[in-house]
């Protein structure tokens, strides 16, 4: 099994703990404030010994600022020292595979051994925006073929007869090194498949790739997806056994009431999105006085139930229970609230309960 896949465990966490980030801009926040908060969060989790910091791809959502993970990751390369950085995930049908291979080849050359490439097939947005991204080709994508093309560009290894083989190459990459007389110097980023259903789980198993499941979106599919992945897994040159990350929405605070206020505000935004309205996380005060219908409360309750909420001790207890239930090799957390300070505090509390070190320099 490739050591590049493994996360690093810190403190007394049962498995490595990682971070997923949306750079959320809640009501009253500008994009630059959300991005600065994410940069500070990446520096914080690097210092505290978290294993990975992944950035999600979303489009046409005013409450989410991560429309271009590679751009933010390029900044984070210079702001962090130890933590692995990656996309969680790049929605491959939104881009030509060559573009993704070039972007992540560049990142891998800037930070050797620290870059992950998570791949998904959803649009990361609504269908109208997806049409704009994909030039109207919705429903015609062949995701497995796109993935194979991406891997061929990353490895500079096309099958015989492919029109790109020997003619089109991703730079930086192994082809450039070979042409420059530097054999085996390029270390391409490991590719993960991400999903919230069984489709990517089965594809990851077929290829022998690591798999990350978005339980913060579809925890109801978690058990069946992991069963499909593990039961169908084929050992590969990358992995000799399955490797699973489970991503969970969390919000920890010094008192349970404040954690629930922050989490409710996020769930309010998810309720609005389900109504076809703009996804912006309101302030907790706005969410408290909103005149909810019974149906709206039901939708918010559904989303709120997906989030692990409470004090640091309560959230860690829930994370440990999920890890034990799923036998996940790594846990990833997405802090879900309105206020950057609350998101940072949630992260610190979880690190403190796990006794993760606070390293300087």
C-alpha positions as CSV (number, residue, x, y, z in Angstrom):
1,X,0.0,0.0,0.0
2,X,1.4,3.4,-1.0
3,X,2.5,5.5,2.0
4,X,1.1,8.5,0.2
5,X,-2.4,7.4,0.9
6,X,-2.0,7.1,4.6
7,X,-3.1,9.9,6.9
8,X,-1.0,10.8,10.0
9,X,-2.7,10.3,13.3
10,X,-2.1,13.0,16.0
11,X,-2.8,13.0,19.7
12,X,-5.2,10.3,21.0
13,X,-7.5,10.3,17.9
14,X,-8.3,6.7,17.0
15,X,-7.5,7.4,13.3
16,X,-6.2,10.5,11.4
17,X,-8.5,13.5,11.5
18,X,-8.7,15.8,8.5
19,X,-10.6,19.0,7.4
20,X,-12.9,19.7,4.5
21,X,-13.6,23.4,3.8
22,X,-16.1,25.4,1.7
23,X,-14.7,28.9,2.6
24,X,-18.3,29.8,3.6
25,X,-19.2,33.4,3.4
26,X,-22.2,33.9,5.7
27,X,-24.6,36.8,5.7
28,X,-22.6,40.0,6.0
29,X,-19.2,38.5,4.9
30,X,-17.3,39.3,1.8
31,X,-15.4,36.8,-0.3
32,X,-12.0,38.1,0.8
33,X,-13.0,37.7,4.4
34,X,-14.2,34.1,3.8
35,X,-10.9,33.3,2.0
36,X,-8.8,34.9,4.7
37,X,-10.6,32.8,7.3
38,X,-9.9,29.7,5.3
39,X,-6.2,30.5,5.0
40,X,-6.1,31.0,8.8
41,X,-8.0,27.7,9.3
42,X,-5.5,25.9,7.1
43,X,-2.6,27.3,9.1
44,X,-4.3,26.4,12.4
45,X,-4.9,22.7,11.4
46,X,-1.4,22.5,10.0
47,X,-0.1,23.6,13.4
48,X,-2.4,21.2,15.3
49,X,-1.4,18.1,13.4
50,X,-4.5,17.4,11.3
51,X,-3.8,15.1,8.4
52,X,-5.3,16.8,5.4
53,X,-7.0,20.0,4.4
54,X,-9.3,19.6,1.4
55,X,-11.2,22.2,-0.5
56,X,-14.5,21.5,-2.1
57,X,-15.6,22.7,-5.6
58,X,-18.9,24.6,-5.8
59,X,-20.3,27.1,-8.3
60,X,-22.8,29.9,-8.4
61,X,-23.4,29.8,-4.7
62,X,-22.9,33.1,-2.9
63,X,-22.4,31.5,0.4
64,X,-19.5,29.2,-0.8
65,X,-16.3,30.8,-2.1
66,X,-14.4,27.7,-3.3
67,X,-15.2,27.9,-7.0
68,X,-11.6,27.1,-7.9
69,X,-9.9,24.7,-5.5
70,X,-6.5,24.8,-7.4
71,X,-6.2,28.5,-6.9
72,X,-6.8,28.4,-3.2
73,X,-4.6,25.4,-2.8
74,X,-1.7,27.2,-4.6
75,X,-2.0,29.9,-1.9
76,X,-2.1,27.3,0.9
77,X,1.0,25.6,-0.3
78,X,2.9,28.7,0.8
79,X,1.0,29.2,4.0
80,X,1.4,25.6,5.4
81,X,4.3,23.3,6.1
82,X,3.2,19.8,6.9
83,X,-0.4,19.1,6.1
84,X,-1.5,17.4,2.9
85,X,-3.6,19.7,0.7
86,X,-6.2,18.6,-1.8
87,X,-9.4,19.0,-3.7
88,X,-12.4,17.4,-2.1
89,X,-13.3,17.3,-4.8
90,X,-12.7,18.4,-8.4
91,X,-15.9,17.7,-10.4
92,X,-14.2,16.1,-13.4
93,X,-17.1,16.4,-15.9
94,X,-16.8,20.2,-15.5
95,X,-13.3,20.3,-16.9
96,X,-11.2,18.7,-19.7
97,X,-9.0,16.0,-18.0
98,X,-5.9,17.7,-19.4
99,X,-6.7,20.9,-17.5
100,X,-7.1,19.0,-14.2
101,X,-3.8,17.0,-14.8
102,X,-1.9,20.2,-15.5
103,X,-3.3,22.1,-12.5
104,X,-2.5,19.3,-10.1
105,X,0.8,18.5,-11.7
106,X,1.7,22.1,-11.0
107,X,0.6,21.8,-7.4
108,X,2.4,18.5,-6.9
109,X,5.6,20.1,-8.3
110,X,5.2,23.1,-5.9
111,X,4.6,20.8,-2.8
112,X,6.0,17.3,-3.5
113,X,4.3,14.6,-1.4
114,X,1.7,17.0,0.0
115,X,-1.0,17.1,-2.7
116,X,-4.2,15.0,-3.1
117,X,-6.6,14.9,-6.0
118,X,-10.1,14.0,-5.1
119,X,-12.4,13.4,-8.1
120,X,-16.2,13.5,-8.2
121,X,-18.8,13.4,-11.0
122,X,-21.6,15.7,-9.7
123,X,-21.7,19.2,-11.0
124,X,-21.2,20.9,-7.6
125,X,-24.1,23.2,-8.4
126,X,-27.6,23.5,-9.9
127,X,-28.4,22.1,-13.3
128,X,-28.6,25.5,-15.0
129,X,-25.1,26.4,-13.8
130,X,-23.9,22.9,-14.8
131,X,-25.1,23.6,-18.4
132,X,-23.0,26.8,-18.4
133,X,-19.9,24.9,-17.1
134,X,-20.3,22.0,-19.4
135,X,-21.5,24.0,-22.5
136,X,-24.8,22.2,-22.5
137,X,-23.5,18.7,-22.5
138,X,-25.3,17.6,-19.4
139,X,-26.1,13.8,-19.4
140,X,-23.7,13.0,-22.2
141,X,-20.5,12.6,-20.0
142,X,-18.7,9.3,-19.9
143,X,-17.2,9.6,-16.4
144,X,-15.2,6.4,-16.4
145,X,-13.7,7.4,-19.7
146,X,-12.9,10.9,-18.5
147,X,-11.2,9.4,-15.4
148,X,-9.1,7.0,-17.5
149,X,-8.0,10.0,-19.7
150,X,-7.0,12.0,-16.6
151,X,-4.9,9.1,-15.2
152,X,-3.2,8.7,-18.6
153,X,-2.3,12.4,-18.6
154,X,-1.1,12.2,-15.0
155,X,1.1,9.2,-15.8
156,X,2.0,10.1,-19.4
157,X,0.9,6.6,-20.3
158,X,-1.8,6.3,-23.0
159,X,-2.8,3.0,-24.5
160,X,-1.5,2.2,-28.0
161,X,-3.5,3.9,-30.7
162,X,-4.8,6.7,-28.5
163,X,-4.5,10.0,-30.5
164,X,-3.1,11.9,-27.5
165,X,-0.3,9.4,-26.8
166,X,3.1,10.9,-27.5
167,X,1.4,14.1,-28.9
168,X,-0.4,15.8,-26.0
169,X,1.1,15.9,-22.5
170,X,0.4,17.4,-19.2
171,X,3.1,19.7,-17.9
172,X,4.4,19.5,-15.2
173,X,4.4,15.8,-15.3
174,X,6.5,12.7,-16.0
175,X,6.7,13.3,-19.7
176,X,8.4,16.7,-19.1
177,X,10.9,15.1,-16.7
178,X,11.7,12.3,-19.2
179,X,12.2,14.8,-22.0
180,X,14.5,16.9,-19.7
181,X,16.6,13.8,-18.8
182,X,15.3,13.5,-15.2
183,X,13.8,10.1,-14.9
184,X,11.3,9.3,-12.2
185,X,11.4,12.7,-10.5
186,X,7.7,13.6,-10.8
187,X,5.5,12.2,-8.1
188,X,1.9,12.6,-9.2
189,X,-0.7,13.2,-6.6
190,X,-2.7,10.2,-5.4
191,X,-6.2,10.1,-6.9
192,X,-9.2,9.6,-4.7
193,X,-12.8,9.0,-5.7
194,X,-15.4,10.9,-3.7
195,X,-19.1,10.3,-3.6
196,X,-22.3,10.3,-1.6
197,X,-23.8,7.1,-3.2
198,X,-22.7,3.7,-4.3
199,X,-21.6,4.7,-7.9
200,X,-18.1,6.1,-7.0
201,X,-17.7,3.5,-4.3
202,X,-18.0,0.7,-6.8
203,X,-15.7,2.5,-9.3
204,X,-13.1,3.1,-6.6
205,X,-13.3,-0.5,-5.7
206,X,-12.9,-1.7,-9.3
207,X,-9.7,0.5,-9.7
208,X,-8.3,-0.2,-6.3
209,X,-8.4,3.5,-5.4
210,X,-9.0,5.1,-2.0
211,X,-12.6,6.3,-1.4
212,X,-14.0,9.2,0.5
213,X,-17.7,9.3,1.4
214,X,-19.6,12.6,2.0
215,X,-21.7,11.7,5.0
216,X,-22.4,15.4,5.6
217,X,-24.6,15.2,2.5
218,X,-26.0,11.7,2.5
219,X,-25.4,9.8,5.7
220,X,-28.3,7.6,4.9
221,X,-26.2,6.0,2.1
222,X,-23.1,5.6,4.2
223,X,-23.4,2.0,5.2
224,X,-24.4,0.6,1.7
225,X,-21.6,2.6,-0.1
226,X,-18.9,1.4,2.2
227,X,-20.2,-2.2,2.0
228,X,-20.1,-1.9,-1.8
229,X,-16.6,-0.5,-1.8
230,X,-15.1,-3.1,0.6
231,X,-16.8,-6.1,-0.9
232,X,-15.9,-5.2,-4.4
233,X,-12.4,-3.9,-3.8
234,X,-9.6,-5.2,-6.1
235,X,-6.0,-4.7,-4.9
236,X,-3.9,-2.4,-7.1
237,X,-0.4,-1.0,-7.4
238,X,-1.8,1.9,-5.3
239,X,-3.6,0.0,-2.5
240,X,-3.5,-3.6,-1.4
241,X,-6.6,-3.1,0.8
242,X,-9.5,-0.6,1.0
243,X,-8.9,2.8,2.5
244,X,-11.9,4.9,3.5
245,X,-12.4,8.5,4.6
246,X,-15.7,9.4,6.1
247,X,-16.6,13.2,6.0
248,X,-19.0,14.4,8.7
249,X,-20.5,17.8,9.3
250,X,-19.7,19.1,12.8
251,X,-20.1,22.2,15.0
252,X,-18.5,22.3,18.5
253,X,-18.7,25.2,20.8
254,X,-18.0,26.0,24.5
255,X,-21.6,25.4,25.2
256,X,-24.1,23.2,23.5
257,X,-26.6,26.1,22.9
258,X,-24.2,28.1,20.8
259,X,-23.2,25.1,18.8
260,X,-26.9,24.5,18.0
261,X,-27.4,28.1,17.0
262,X,-24.5,27.9,14.5
263,X,-25.6,24.6,13.1
264,X,-29.2,25.7,12.7
265,X,-28.1,28.7,10.7
266,X,-26.3,26.4,8.2
267,X,-29.3,24.0,8.1
268,X,-31.5,27.1,7.4
269,X,-29.3,27.8,4.3
270,X,-29.7,24.2,3.1
271,X,-33.5,24.5,3.5
272,X,-33.4,27.6,1.3
273,X,-31.4,25.8,-1.3
274,X,-33.9,23.0,-1.4
275,X,-36.5,25.6,-2.2
276,X,-34.5,26.9,-5.1
277,X,-33.4,30.0,-3.2
278,X,-29.9,31.5,-2.7
279,X,-27.6,29.5,-0.4
280,X,-26.3,32.0,2.1
281,X,-25.9,31.1,5.8
282,X,-27.9,33.6,7.8
283,X,-26.7,34.9,11.1
284,X,-27.9,32.8,14.0
285,X,-30.0,35.8,15.1
286,X,-31.7,35.9,11.7
287,X,-32.3,32.2,11.8
288,X,-33.9,32.4,15.2
289,X,-36.5,34.9,14.3
290,X,-37.4,33.6,10.8
291,X,-41.2,32.7,10.6
292,X,-40.9,29.0,9.7
293,X,-43.6,26.9,8.3
294,X,-44.0,23.4,9.6
295,X,-42.6,22.0,6.4
296,X,-39.5,24.3,6.6
297,X,-38.9,23.2,10.2
298,X,-39.1,19.6,9.0
299,X,-36.5,20.2,6.2
300,X,-34.1,22.0,8.6
301,X,-34.5,19.2,11.1
302,X,-33.5,16.7,8.5
303,X,-30.3,18.6,7.6
304,X,-29.6,19.4,11.3
305,X,-29.7,15.7,12.1
306,X,-26.8,15.1,9.7
307,X,-24.5,17.4,11.8
308,X,-22.7,16.4,14.9
309,X,-23.4,19.2,17.3
310,X,-22.5,20.0,20.9
311,X,-19.5,20.7,23.1
312,X,-16.1,19.5,22.1
313,X,-16.5,16.4,24.2
314,X,-19.9,15.6,22.7
315,X,-18.8,16.1,19.1
316,X,-15.7,13.9,19.6
317,X,-17.8,11.2,21.2
318,X,-20.1,11.2,18.1
319,X,-17.1,11.2,15.7
320,X,-15.6,8.2,17.6
321,X,-18.9,6.4,17.5
322,X,-19.1,6.8,13.7
323,X,-15.5,5.8,13.2
324,X,-16.1,2.6,15.2
325,X,-19.4,1.9,13.4
326,X,-17.9,2.4,9.9
327,X,-14.3,1.2,10.7
328,X,-13.2,4.3,8.7
329,X,-9.4,4.6,8.2
330,X,-9.7,8.3,8.5
331,X,-12.3,10.9,9.6
332,X,-12.8,14.2,7.9
333,X,-14.7,17.1,9.5
334,X,-16.6,20.0,7.9
335,X,-17.4,22.7,10.4
336,X,-20.9,24.0,9.6
337,X,-21.8,27.4,10.9
338,X,-22.1,31.1,10.1
339,X,-19.2,32.7,11.8
340,X,-15.5,32.2,11.0
341,X,-14.6,32.6,14.7
342,X,-17.1,29.8,15.5
343,X,-15.7,27.5,12.9
344,X,-12.1,28.1,14.2
345,X,-13.2,27.5,17.7
346,X,-15.0,24.3,16.8
347,X,-11.7,23.1,15.2
348,X,-9.7,24.0,18.2
349,X,-12.1,22.3,20.7
350,X,-12.0,19.1,18.7
351,X,-8.2,19.2,18.5
352,X,-8.0,19.8,22.2
353,X,-10.2,16.9,23.1
354,X,-8.0,14.7,20.9
355,X,-4.9,16.1,22.6
356,X,-3.5,17.1,19.2
357,X,-0.2,19.0,19.7
358,X,0.1,22.8,19.1
359,X,3.3,23.0,17.1
360,X,5.0,26.3,16.2
361,X,7.5,26.7,13.4
